[in-house]
Amino acid sequence: MTTLFVVMLVLFVLSYKMFQDNEDKLKVQLEQLRKIQEIEAALKGLEGRYFKFDPVNKRHELKVQTRFDPNSAIIKEGDKVGLYNAGLTLKRIIDDIKEDQGVKYLVIIEGMAARDPYDPNFHIVRRDYGYQLSYNRALALFNLWQTRNIKFDEKRFEIIIAGSGFYGTGRYRGANEYENKRFLIQVIPKIGKIGKNP
C-alpha cells in the first residue's frame, strides 16, 4: 500500500510539473501573439496615401508611383518628394510601436523590377540581372531616406535591403507588368536579440 501511495505521489508530482511547464510555454506563446497583434494594429496606420496593404502576401506596397528608366536604379527628382513623405510616414508609425524588451523588428525594403512583356526574349531574361537591379532600387530608396535624415533606431530595428527581381509573389501580370517597378515594405517582429550579443 505504501509503495502504491509513493508511486501515485511521484506520478502526481510529475504531472503537476509537466502542467506547470506547459502553462509557462502557453504564457510565452500568448505574450508573443499579443506582441504580433500589437505590431499588426500599429502597421494598419500605414494604410492611406502612401501605402496599401496586400492581405494575400501580408505586406505593404508603396503607392508612390516610381518611374525608373529601363535598367536604371536612379530615382527621378519628381518621385523623391512622395518617397520622402512615405519614409516619414513609415518612420512615424514604427517609432510609435510600443518598445518591449527582447523584441526587435526587421524592416524589409524590397525593390522589384518589370520585364518588357513585348520583348521576344521575355522568358529568358537573366535572373541575376533582375535581382541586382531591384536590389539597387531598394538601396536607392534607403539611401534617399538616410540622406534626408529618415533613420531607424538601430537598437530596435534591423533594416534589410532586398530585391526580388523579375520574380516573386504578388506580381502584376500582362499589360500591368510595368507596375512591378515598385517597393514593398515588411515589418516583422523578432522575439529575442538581433545581431551580435553585447
C-alpha positions in Angstrom: 0.0 0.0 0.0 2.8 2.4 0.9 4.5 1.6 -2.4 1.3 2.4 -4.3 1.0 5.7 -2.5 4.6 6.6 -3.3 4.1 5.7 -7.0 0.9 7.8 -7.1 2.6 10.7 -5.3 5.5 10.6 -7.8 3.1 10.5 -10.8 1.1 13.4 -9.3 4.3 15.5 -8.9 5.5 14.7 -12.4 2.0 15.5 -13.8 1.9 18.8 -11.9 5.5 19.7 -13.1 4.5 18.9 -16.8 1.3 21.0 -16.4 3.4 23.9 -15.0 5.9 23.7 -17.8 3.1 23.6 -20.4 1.4 26.6 -18.7 4.6 28.6 -18.9 5.1 27.8 -22.6 1.5 28.8 -23.3 2.0 32.1 -21.4 5.1 32.8 -23.5 3.3 32.0 -26.7 0.3 34.1 -25.7 2.7 37.0 -25.0 4.3 36.6 -28.4 0.9 36.5 -30.1 0.0 39.7 -28.2 3.1 41.5 -29.4 2.5 40.4 -33.0 -1.1 41.6 -32.8 0.1 45.0 -31.4 2.5 45.5 -34.4 -0.2 44.5 -36.9 -2.5 47.0 -35.3 0.2 49.7 -35.4 1.0 49.0 -39.0 -2.6 49.5 -40.1 -1.8 53.2 -39.6 0.4 52.9 -42.7 -2.5 52.4 -45.0 -3.6 55.5 -46.7 -1.9 58.0 -49.0 1.5 56.3 -49.3 0.9 52.6 -48.5 -1.6 49.9 -49.2 -1.7 46.5 -47.5 -1.6 43.3 -49.6 -3.7 40.9 -47.4 -2.7 37.8 -49.5 1.0 38.3 -49.1 0.9 40.1 -45.7 3.0 43.1 -46.8 2.7 46.8 -47.6 3.2 48.3 -51.0 4.3 51.8 -51.6 1.6 53.5 -53.6 4.0 56.2 -54.7 4.5 55.8 -58.5 8.1 55.3 -59.3 9.1 55.9 -62.9 12.5 54.3 -63.2 14.1 54.3 -66.6 14.6 50.8 -68.0 17.7 49.2 -66.4 18.1 52.1 -64.1 18.1 52.4 -60.3 18.2 56.2 -60.2 15.2 57.7 -58.5 13.8 60.6 -60.6 13.6 64.0 -58.9 9.8 64.1 -59.4 9.4 60.9 -57.4 11.6 61.9 -54.4 9.0 64.1 -52.6 6.4 61.3 -52.5 9.0 58.7 -51.5 10.4 61.0 -48.8 6.9 61.5 -47.4 6.3 57.8 -47.4 9.5 57.3 -45.4 8.4 59.9 -42.9 5.1 58.0 -42.5 6.9 54.7 -42.1 9.2 56.1 -39.5 6.4 57.7 -37.5 4.4 54.5 -37.5 7.2 52.2 -36.4 8.6 54.7 -33.9 5.2 54.6 -32.3 5.3 50.8 -31.8 5.5 50.1 -28.1 9.0 49.2 -27.0 9.1 45.8 -25.5 12.3 44.4 -24.0 13.6 41.5 -26.0 11.5 42.3 -29.1 13.3 43.7 -32.2 12.0 44.2 -35.7 13.2 43.5 -39.2 12.2 46.2 -41.7 12.5 44.8 -45.2 12.7 47.3 -48.0 12.2 45.2 -51.2 12.6 46.5 -54.7 11.0 44.9 -57.7 11.6 45.2 -61.5 9.4 44.9 -64.5 10.2 42.9 -67.6 9.3 44.1 -71.1 6.3 41.9 -72.0 6.7 42.7 -75.7 10.3 41.5 -75.7 10.6 38.2 -77.6 13.2 37.1 -75.1 10.9 37.9 -72.1 11.1 34.3 -70.8 14.9 34.0 -70.9 15.8 37.3 -69.2 18.8 36.9 -66.8 17.7 36.2 -63.3 20.8 37.7 -61.6 20.4 40.9 -63.5 16.8 41.4 -62.3 17.8 40.7 -58.7 20.7 43.2 -58.8 18.5 45.9 -60.5 15.7 45.5 -57.9 18.2 45.4 -55.0 19.8 48.6 -56.3 16.4 50.3 -56.5 15.7 49.3 -52.9 19.1 50.6 -51.8 18.5 53.9 -53.7 15.2 54.3 -51.7 17.0 53.5 -48.4 19.8 56.0 -49.3 17.3 58.7 -50.2 15.7 58.3 -46.7 19.1 58.3 -45.0 20.3 61.4 -46.8 17.1 63.2 -45.8 17.5 62.1 -42.1 14.9 59.4 -42.0 16.7 56.9 -39.9 15.5 53.9 -37.8 16.6 53.2 -34.3 19.3 50.5 -34.7 18.7 49.2 -31.2 15.1 48.3 -32.2 15.1 47.9 -36.0 17.3 45.9 -38.4 17.0 47.1 -42.0 17.1 44.5 -44.7 17.5 45.7 -48.3 16.2 43.1 -50.8 15.4 42.7 -54.4 13.0 40.1 -55.9 14.0 40.9 -59.5 11.6 39.8 -62.2 10.1 37.2 -59.9 8.5 36.9 -56.5 4.9 36.6 -55.3 2.2 39.1 -55.9 3.5 40.4 -59.2 1.4 42.3 -61.7 0.9 40.3 -64.9 0.3 41.0 -68.6 -0.4 44.6 -69.5 0.2 45.6 -65.9 3.8 44.3 -65.9 5.3 47.8 -65.7 3.6 48.4 -62.4 6.2 46.0 -60.9 8.6 48.9 -60.7 7.7 49.3 -57.1 8.7 48.9 -53.5 7.4 46.6 -50.8 7.8 47.1 -47.1 7.5 44.4 -44.4 7.9 44.9 -40.7 8.4 41.6 -38.9 8.7 41.3 -35.1 11.6 39.2 -33.9 11.4 37.7 -30.4 14.9 37.8 -29.0 18.1 39.6 -29.9 19.0 40.7 -33.4 22.7 41.0 -34.2 25.7 40.5 -32.0 25.4 40.0 -28.3 26.7 43.0 -26.3 
